[in-house]
Amino acid sequence: MKNTETFDYISELPKPILHNILSFLSTKDIARTSALSKTWLDAWKTFPILKIDLDWMLLTGVRQLPSNSEITQKIQELYKYSEQCLLSRRSQRTNLIKFKLKVPWVYDDLEMVSNMDRWVGYALESNVKHLKIVVAATTLSEKCTYSVPPAVFNAISVQILELRYCNLHILPSINEVRLPFLKKLSLKCVFADDIVICKLVAGSPSIEEMSFISCYGITKLQIFNLANLVKFHVEYTHLEHLEMEAPNLHSLSLEGSSLPSVLKVVSKNLKSLAITGAPITDAWMHEQLKRFPHLESLRLSECDMLETLKISSYRLHRLSIKSCQGVATIQIDTPNLHVLSYCGDIISFSSNGLILPEVHLNFESNTMEISWYARLIELLDKFNQSFRMVVLKGRTGKSYIIPSKMRRLLQPPMLKVKELKLSINSISNELPIALLVDALLWISPHLESIYINCPVKSFFKCAVTKWYLRCGFTRFSYKKPIDGESRCYKSLPVSCWNHCIKDVKIKQIFRGFYYHLHGNINPNSESIERNYIFNQDIWEKIRSGVLDWNPYLDRRKSLLMT
């Protein structure tokens, strides 16, 4: 048998393709490829994306707590390695697409700060486009932050600037900020002041996205003449004054426990508005909606001062109201609304005859008494007139188990709904899937399909097998009951589902991780699909536990018990 020579075809690929391959690898794996061949070494040296993560590097290969001398030696090696990476690219005039620098600390470490300044300078000399500096500080204190070098704010090449745990108080000493091509600015846990931000905004005329998250010292923000600004996000930054005139602003997101006492946003092209945890009132909300005639998406979360929401918008496509505890009434006049999402307690709802293709509902309450279920049925009946497909959500699904006494007296609320989806976070032995299916089929007795997304947990003595039922899909077909076949459907305005179902097809897909006896986890997730078709005694088979059956238990039982 002749030996066939192996040829390394991958190493013969053009350098841009090798760079593209490296872009999918972690920093550790990228460094390892340099040992494969000279071609891969050259590809690594000229790779235009460089990430220096000292947090990861310091932990790599550490199996026991090192001594102080070993830590010092390792740090010096890392400094040398990082320096060589940047110098090799600068010497070869490799323009950097992205440079990310992450360090675990800077407080009282002058050598670290000096190295960071030098490395950032090397990146700027390599015409870096995306510059990201992250200090992984454990304490939110200004003395633990990193003072960004002044050269960063006059870097013509920078298009994306991301700063975490940095200090910008150096900017007042700079006469002018020049970032003519900056498109995205993201500041998180950054210490600055109004003068600093004013200079930064004024020196970035091409900015398209701005994000301020947990920034300190900023109280007033005025944004004018930014024709390219499309997206603006403020989160837990205590602004007292926010004034914006951005003609092409499409997305505005305000999140936090306070709202600026002065808030003026002028943008006739705003399409998305999201407000979270802010003390806004009904009158304020009504006034803002009149200013945004092109609004397509509105999301309100944890705005507890809202009570009566009156939303009138011709172009609105998506409306989401989540955990606004004070809301008691919602009135919407939105003829082009496509998706409605609501999470909270029972409310009074009206929609002016609106017909939606999709609605997401999440009803939860600490006091689910008979009166609460009565209001739930009344509300679902209103949704029945408007929607064809409904997604019900909840922590356990218990809120949708209508008491049997009420089922015998009241009419099912969602007679017109053909498709129903249920998504729950957990399920207990007291609430099996069969009970949920029964409840859903009473709420919507003429369903064509049910989709249930929930975790199913099974336990076997001392060893544990945990699988998750991520997909359970059921299709129904119906027959017309024969007179005298059953009396229960005669007491209802529609045929009882127990006696008019002709065929049910159930498909279950199980995915999960197998936990061995010794606690080892097999990372390979398995999946299996089962199809069941029943033509008679459908409910008895469902109630017997077919939907709760885990096919893995039969296959794994012998292994688990050994």
Salt bridges, closest charged atoms under 4 A:
ASP29 OD1 - ARG32 NH1 3.76
ASP42 OD2 - LYS15 NZ 2.59
GLU83 OE2 - ARG118 NE 2.86
GLU125 OE1 - ARG90 NH1 2.72
GLU142 OE2 - HIS169 ND1 2.76
GLU162 OE2 - HIS130 NE2 2.54
GLU162 OE1 - ARG164 NH2 3.41
GLU235 OE1 - HIS233 NE2 2.98
GLU243 OE1 - HIS241 NE2 3.09
GLU287 OE1 - LYS290 NZ 3.36
GLU358 OE2 - HIS360 NE2 2.55
ASP438 OD2 - ARG407 NH1 3.35
GLU485 OE2 - LYS479 NZ 3.82
GLU526 OE1 - ARG555 NH2 3.38
GLU526 OE2 - ARG556 NH2 2.41
